[in-house]
Amino acid sequence: MAEKPIQEQFGQRVIDAFADFARSDLKTPIELENDEFSHVTNATLRRRLSEVFYGVRWIYKLGLALLTKDAERAAHVRAQIVDYASIAEGLLSDCLAHAIRHGHTSGADYTYRDPVNQLRPITWNVSNPEPMLRRLSLWWFIRIAHEFGIIGPALEADLHWLREQRNTVHLQERSALGQTAFLNQSRKAYGIVTQTIRQTKKWKAAHP
C-alpha cells in the first residue's frame, strides 16, 4: 500500500490533535450514564441525556481548541444553549413523571396547562404520565418542578434564564456580546445544568 502524501498525513495529525484535546478530561457517555444521569428512570432517556451532555462538552472544548470568535463563537454558543436546555428539560420531565406516578405531587397547579390562571385542566394518567408531559413546555416544567420541591428558587430563576436564551438564541447576534461571550454564556449554562443534575438527583433519592 502506497504511503499517504506528507500533506495528508500532516492534516490527519492536526485533526487528531484537535479531537484528542476536545475529548480530554471528559467522561464518556457510558460514564455519564452511570454517574451524572444514574437517577433518570427511563433507560432510553438516560442514554440520550448522556450522549447530548458529552456532545455539548465536546463542542465547548473544540471551540477552545479552535479559538473561535465572532460568527464561529456565535454558532458554538447557539448549539450549546439549545443542548443544555434540552438536558434540563429531560431531567425535569423525568422527575415530574416520577412525582406524578408515585404521588409526590404538591398543590393543584400541575392539574392545569395554565397553572397561573388555573385554566385548561389536565386529566393525568398516573400510571403513564409521559405522553401528557411531552405536550407541555419547559416553562411549565420549571414552574411545577419548583412547586413540587424538585428545584429551589435560585435554580428556578436560572432555568428560566436558560429557557429564554434557548427561545431567543436564533434571533440574537451572539458575536455582539463581546470577546468573552463564548465562555461566559456557555459556562453559565453548564453551571445551571450541573446544578439541575445535583438537585434532581437529590430529590429523587429522597422520594423513591
URDASUL-V310096 format. One record per residue. N is the residue number from 1. PSI is psi in radians with two decimals (999 if undefined). OMEGA is omega in radians with two decimals (* if undefined). BURIAL is b if it has 9 or more other C-alpha atoms within 8 Angstrom, else e. Layout:
N&PSI&OMEGA&BURIAL, N&PSI&OMEGA&BURIAL
This chain:
1&2.29&-3.11&e, 2&2.48&3.12&e, 3&2.49&3.14&e, 4&2.59&3.09&e, 5&2.63&-3.08&e, 6&-0.63&3.14&e, 7&-0.70&3.14&e, 8&-0.69&3.10&e, 9&-0.76&-3.14&b, 10&-0.81&-3.14&e, 11&-0.72&-3.13&e, 12&-0.66&3.12&e, 13&-0.63&3.08&e, 14&-0.80&3.12&e, 15&-0.79&-3.14&e, 16&-0.67&3.14&e, 17&-0.75&3.09&e, 18&-0.77&-3.11&b, 19&-0.73&3.13&b, 20&-0.71&3.11&e, 21&-0.75&-3.12&b, 22&-0.57&-3.13&b, 23&-0.38&-3.01&b, 24&2.47&3.09&e, 25&0.21&3.09&e, 26&2.41&2.98&e, 27&2.58&3.07&e, 28&2.85&3.07&e, 29&-0.64&3.13&b, 30&-0.75&3.11&b, 31&-0.71&3.11&e, 32&-0.70&3.14&b, 33&-0.64&-3.10&b, 34&-0.15&-3.10&e, 35&-1.48&-3.07&e, 36&-0.67&-3.04&e, 37&0.35&-3.11&b, 38&-0.40&-3.10&b, 39&-0.13&-3.13&e, 40&2.17&-3.01&b, 41&-0.84&-3.07&e, 42&2.10&-3.04&e, 43&-0.67&3.13&e, 44&-0.76&3.10&e, 45&-0.70&3.13&b, 46&-0.78&3.12&b, 47&-0.74&-3.12&b, 48&-0.78&3.12&e, 49&-0.71&3.14&b, 50&-0.74&-3.14&b, 51&-0.71&3.14&b, 52&-0.73&-3.14&b, 53&-0.77&3.08&b, 54&-0.79&-3.10&b, 55&-0.72&-3.10&e, 56&-0.60&3.07&b, 57&-0.63&3.10&b, 58&-0.75&3.11&b, 59&-0.72&3.12&b, 60&-0.84&-3.14&b, 61&-0.68&3.13&b, 62&-0.67&3.09&b, 63&-0.68&3.08&b, 64&-0.74&-3.11&e, 65&-0.65&-3.09&b, 66&-0.07&-3.13&e, 67&0.88&-3.08&e, 68&2.62&3.09&e, 69&2.85&3.08&b, 70&-2.12&-3.06&b, 71&-0.65&3.12&e, 72&-0.76&3.11&e, 73&-0.74&-3.14&b, 74&-0.74&3.14&b, 75&-0.73&3.12&e, 76&-0.74&3.14&b, 77&-0.79&-3.13&b, 78&-0.82&-3.12&b, 79&-0.74&-3.10&b, 80&-0.75&-3.14&b, 81&-0.80&-3.14&b, 82&-0.78&-3.11&b, 83&-0.71&3.11&b, 84&-0.71&3.11&b, 85&-0.66&-3.14&b, 86&-0.60&3.08&e, 87&-0.81&3.11&b, 88&-0.73&3.14&b, 89&-0.74&3.13&b, 90&-0.72&3.13&b, 91&-0.79&3.14&b, 92&-0.73&3.13&b, 93&-0.74&3.14&b, 94&-0.77&-3.14&b, 95&-0.67&3.13&b, 96&-0.71&3.08&b, 97&-0.74&3.12&b, 98&-0.75&-3.13&b, 99&-0.78&-3.12&b, 100&-0.71&-3.10&b, 101&-0.62&-3.02&b, 102&0.19&3.05&e, 103&0.52&3.12&e, 104&0.54&-3.12&b, 105&2.90&3.13&e, 106&2.39&3.14&e, 107&-3.02&-3.10&e, 108&-0.08&-3.06&e, 109&-0.56&-3.08&b, 110&-0.18&3.12&b, 111&0.19&3.13&b, 112&2.45&3.01&b, 113&-0.57&3.06&b, 114&1.49&-3.07&b, 115&-0.38&-3.14&b, 116&-0.82&-3.11&e, 117&0.04&-3.11&e, 118&0.97&3.11&b, 119&2.81&3.11&b, 120&1.28&-3.10&e, 121&2.61&3.08&b, 122&2.28&2.99&e, 123&1.86&-3.04&e, 124&2.38&2.89&e, 125&1.71&-2.99&e, 126&-0.58&-3.12&e, 127&-0.27&-3.12&e, 128&1.25&-3.07&e, 129&-0.22&-3.02&b, 130&-0.75&-3.13&e, 131&-0.70&3.10&e, 132&-0.70&-3.14&e, 133&-0.59&-3.14&b, 134&-0.28&3.13&e, 135&-0.10&-3.05&e, 136&2.86&-3.00&b, 137&2.88&3.05&e, 138&-0.63&3.07&e, 139&-0.80&3.13&e, 140&-0.78&3.14&b, 141&-0.81&-3.09&b, 142&-0.81&-3.11&b, 143&-0.84&-3.07&b, 144&-0.60&3.09&b, 145&-0.67&3.08&b, 146&-0.73&3.13&b, 147&-0.64&3.13&b, 148&-0.15&-3.11&b, 149&0.26&3.12&e, 150&-0.66&3.11&b, 151&2.69&3.10&b, 152&3.03&-3.09&e, 153&-0.63&-3.14&e, 154&-0.77&3.12&e, 155&-0.60&3.07&b, 156&-0.82&3.13&b, 157&-0.73&3.14&e, 158&-0.70&3.14&b, 159&-0.59&3.06&b, 160&-0.63&3.04&b, 161&-0.81&-3.14&e, 162&-0.71&3.11&b, 163&-0.79&-3.13&b, 164&-0.67&3.08&e, 165&-0.75&3.12&b, 166&-0.71&-3.07&b, 167&-0.42&-3.09&e, 168&0.06&-2.98&e, 169&-0.53&-3.12&b, 170&-0.10&-3.12&e, 171&-0.33&-3.06&e, 172&2.61&3.07&e, 173&1.67&-3.03&e, 174&-0.56&-3.10&b, 175&-0.34&3.14&b, 176&-0.15&-3.11&e, 177&-0.18&3.08&e, 178&3.09&-3.02&e, 179&-0.44&-3.10&e, 180&0.11&-3.06&e, 181&-0.78&-3.08&b, 182&-0.90&-3.10&b, 183&-0.81&-3.06&e, 184&-0.86&-3.12&e, 185&-0.78&-3.11&b, 186&-0.76&-3.14&b, 187&-0.70&3.13&e, 188&-0.80&3.14&e, 189&-0.72&3.11&b, 190&-0.77&3.12&b, 191&-0.67&3.12&e, 192&-0.76&-3.12&b, 193&-0.72&3.12&b, 194&-0.61&3.08&e, 195&-0.61&3.08&b, 196&-0.70&3.08&b, 197&-0.85&-3.10&b, 198&-0.84&-3.05&e, 199&-0.66&3.10&b, 200&-0.65&3.11&b, 201&-0.74&3.13&b, 202&-0.75&-3.13&e, 203&-0.78&-3.13&b, 204&-0.72&3.14&b, 205&-0.58&-3.13&e, 206&-0.17&-3.10&e, 207&1.25&-3.11&e, 208&999&*&e
